[in-house]
């Protein structure tokens, strides 16, 4: 069940000073929050007894991306619409990553509280996001059958889908576990992939933030790729690796200070999009999306790319953590982003949709 409260489609320019003031207030509040994120307030299950819950999500539409403006194009992206999501279930929130099924509606996500998130998006008559339905949250199991009670091992940050498998990247105890698909919500992982990265250079809370599976007909031939959030090689490049296939090996990603990688997804042509988040006390939160050419990714390479969009708290963003690419029936390429609210009243769970421009 989804409830939608549509915002006025025409922005009220008289509200702009208020919106800017609200954005400044949120910047101050988020500053303290991001410096020391509040712990999740979800009810604690009994040890190793999996949580399985179906929940109602309430949705408010986001009609414009920039506060006080009806601008639609930002960099190389066109804003389509968005949702501000809430629930009366304490487990909802803390989005880390999201992946859509081939139908472009059903999705699989992970929360950084060691939970699976499944559901589907709904659209209005104009094709814009209108809500979430059939949402369930289930505990993730590790190879010993432990769930969120073993938090030090279960900081789930990234998810990826490939034929018959769901891959999850974990921070803290850095690893990529492979689960069966279907059946991943009830199963322990089938195996753990070697991550190839030097573990002595992985920061415990800044390691494997993303995992993405490349297209089968791309130069990486369907191999999974990982990129560290803020862990560096000896030359101060972000650690990254292709885990399988003809280009298996470690490579580096130029870090765009003060940004940190939070997720990534591949375009159909094999280029890699990286979602990056910044935080500073002076500037507050920000986000950008960078495009890395797929053919540049190979062992020993150091890659960089064009910034497609950049936004700060003058825009409808929050703690942006998840990104996926969804190809529409007409061939248009859409990007869907989600934010991590850290189960805090000071942050929001957002879902934003953009169209990639030619």
Long-range contacts (C-beta under 8 A, 24 or more apart in sequence): 1-56, 1-133, 2-56, 2-57, 2-58, 2-59, 2-122, 2-130, 2-131, 2-132, 2-133, 3-58, 3-59, 3-131, 4-59, 4-60, 4-61, 4-124, 4-130, 4-131, 5-59, 5-60, 5-61, 6-60, 6-61, 6-63, 7-60, 7-61, 7-62, 7-63, 8-63, 9-63, 10-70, 11-63, 11-64, 11-68, 11-69, 11-70, 12-68, 13-68, 15-68, 16-67, 16-68, 19-67, 19-68, 20-67, 20-68, 20-314, 23-67, 23-313, 23-314, 24-313, 26-284, 26-313, 26-346, 27-284, 27-285, 27-313, 29-346, 30-279, 30-284, 30-285, 30-313, 30-318, 30-319, 30-346, 30-347, 31-279, 31-281, 31-284, 33-342, 33-344, 33-346, 33-347, 34-279, 34-285, 34-319, 35-281, 37-342, 37-344, 38-342, 38-343, 38-344, 39-343, 40-93, 40-94, 40-113, 40-342, 40-343, 41-90, 41-343, 42-90, 42-91, 42-113, 42-343, 43-90, 43-91, 44-149, 45-139, 45-147, 45-148, 45-149, 47-149, 48-145, 48-146, 48-147, 48-149, 48-150, 49-147, 50-138, 50-139, 50-141, 50-147, 51-91, 51-115, 51-137, 51-138, 51-139, 51-147, 51-148, 52-136, 52-137, 52-138, 52-139, 52-185, 53-89, 53-91, 53-136, 53-137, 53-138, 54-134, 54-135, 54-136, 55-87, 55-89, 55-91, 55-92, 55-135, 55-136, 55-137, 56-87, 56-88, 56-89, 56-135, 57-85, 57-86, 57-87, 57-92, 57-119, 57-131, 57-132, 57-133, 57-135, 58-85, 58-86, 58-87, 59-83, 59-84, 59-85, 59-129, 59-130, 59-131, 59-132, 60-84, 61-128, 61-129, 61-130, 62-316, 62-350, 62-352, 64-316, 65-311, 65-315, 65-316, 65-352, 66-314, 66-315, 66-316, 67-314, 67-315, 67-316, 73-357, 74-309, 74-311, 74-315, 74-354, 75-307, 75-308, 75-309, 75-310, 76-306, 76-308, 76-309, 76-356, 76-357, 77-289, 77-308, 77-309, 77-335, 77-354, 77-355, 77-356, 77-357, 78-354, 78-355, 78-357, 79-352, 79-353, 79-354, 80-127, 80-128, 80-129, 80-334, 80-353, 80-354, 80-355, 81-128, 81-129, 81-352, 81-353, 82-129, 82-316, 82-350, 82-351, 82-352, 82-353, 83-129, 83-130, 83-131, 83-132, 83-350, 83-351, 84-348, 84-349, 84-350, 85-132, 85-348, 85-349, 85-350, 85-351, 86-349, 87-135, 89-137, 90-343, 91-115, 91-137, 92-135, 92-137, 92-349, 93-340, 93-341, 93-342, 93-343, 93-349, 94-340, 94-341, 94-342, 94-343, 95-321, 95-322, 95-338, 95-339, 95-340, 95-341, 95-349, 96-156, 96-157, 96-158, 96-159, 96-263, 96-321, 96-322, 96-340, 97-157, 97-158, 97-159, 97-210, 97-263, 97-321, 97-322, 97-323, 98-159, 98-322, 98-323, 98-324, 98-336, 98-338, 99-159, 99-160, 99-161, 99-265, 99-324, 100-324, 100-326, 100-336, 101-161, 104-326, 104-327, 104-328, 104-329, 107-324, 108-159, 108-161, 108-166, 108-184, 109-159, 109-322, 109-338, 110-140, 110-156, 110-157, 110-158, 110-159, 110-168, 111-137, 111-156, 112-155, 112-156, 112-157, 112-321, 112-340, 113-148, 113-156, 113-343, 114-139, 114-140, 114-147, 114-148, 114-151, 114-154, 114-155, 114-156, 115-139, 115-140, 115-148, 115-156, 116-140, 116-184, 116-185, 118-185, 121-351, 128-353, 129-351, 129-353, 132-351, 136-185, 138-185, 138-186, 140-168, 141-187, 141-188, 141-189, 142-177, 142-188, 142-189, 143-177, 143-188, 143-189, 143-192, 144-188, 145-188, 155-205, 157-208, 157-209, 157-210, 157-229, 158-208, 158-209, 158-210, 158-211, 158-212, 158-226, 158-263, 159-211, 160-211, 160-212, 160-213, 160-224, 161-213, 162-213, 162-222, 162-224, 165-190, 167-193, 167-211, 167-213, 167-224, 168-211, 169-208, 169-209, 169-210, 169-211, 169-226, 170-208, 171-204, 171-205, 171-206, 171-207, 171-208, 171-209, 171-229, 172-204, 172-205, 172-207, 174-199, 174-202, 174-207, 174-208, 175-208, 176-208, 176-211, 176-224, 176-226, 176-243, 193-224, 193-243, 193-244, 194-243, 195-226, 195-241, 195-243, 196-241, 196-243, 196-248, 196-249, 196-250, 197-226, 197-228, 197-231, 197-239, 197-241, 197-250, 198-233, 198-239, 201-231, 201-232, 201-233, 201-234, 201-239, 202-228, 202-231, 202-239, 203-230, 203-231, 206-230, 206-231, 206-260, 207-231, 209-260, 209-261, 209-262, 209-263, 210-261, 210-262, 210-263, 210-264, 210-274, 212-263, 212-264, 212-265, 212-266, 212-272, 213-266, 214-266, 214-270, 214-272, 214-294, 215-266, 215-268, 215-269, 215-270, 217-270, 218-266, 218-269, 218-270, 218-294, 219-246, 219-247, 219-270, 219-294, 219-295, 219-297, 219-298, 220-245, 220-246, 220-247, 220-270, 220-294, 220-297, 221-245, 221-246, 221-247, 223-247, 223-248, 225-264, 225-272, 225-297, 227-253, 227-261, 227-264, 227-274, 228-261, 229-260, 229-261, 229-262, 230-255, 230-260, 230-261, 235-302, 237-302, 240-303, 242-297, 242-298, 242-299, 247-297, 247-298, 247-299, 248-299, 249-298, 249-299, 249-300, 250-299, 250-300, 251-297, 251-298, 251-299, 251-300, 251-301, 251-302, 251-303, 252-301, 252-302, 252-303, 253-292, 253-302, 253-303, 253-304, 254-302, 254-303, 254-304, 256-288, 256-290, 256-307, 259-286, 259-288, 262-320, 262-321, 262-322, 262-323, 263-321, 263-322, 263-323, 264-323, 265-323, 265-324, 265-325, 265-335, 266-294, 266-325, 267-291, 267-294, 267-325, 267-333, 267-356, 268-325, 268-327, 268-333, 269-294, 270-294, 270-295, 271-305, 272-297, 272-305, 273-308, 273-323, 273-325, 273-335, 274-305, 275-320, 275-321, 275-322, 275-323, 275-337, 277-319, 277-320, 277-321, 283-312, 284-312, 284-313, 285-312, 285-313, 285-317, 285-318, 285-319, 286-310, 286-311, 286-312, 286-313, 286-317, 287-311, 287-317, 287-320, 289-323, 289-335, 308-356, 309-354, 316-350, 316-352, 317-350, 317-352, 318-347, 318-348, 318-349, 318-350, 319-347, 320-350, 332-356
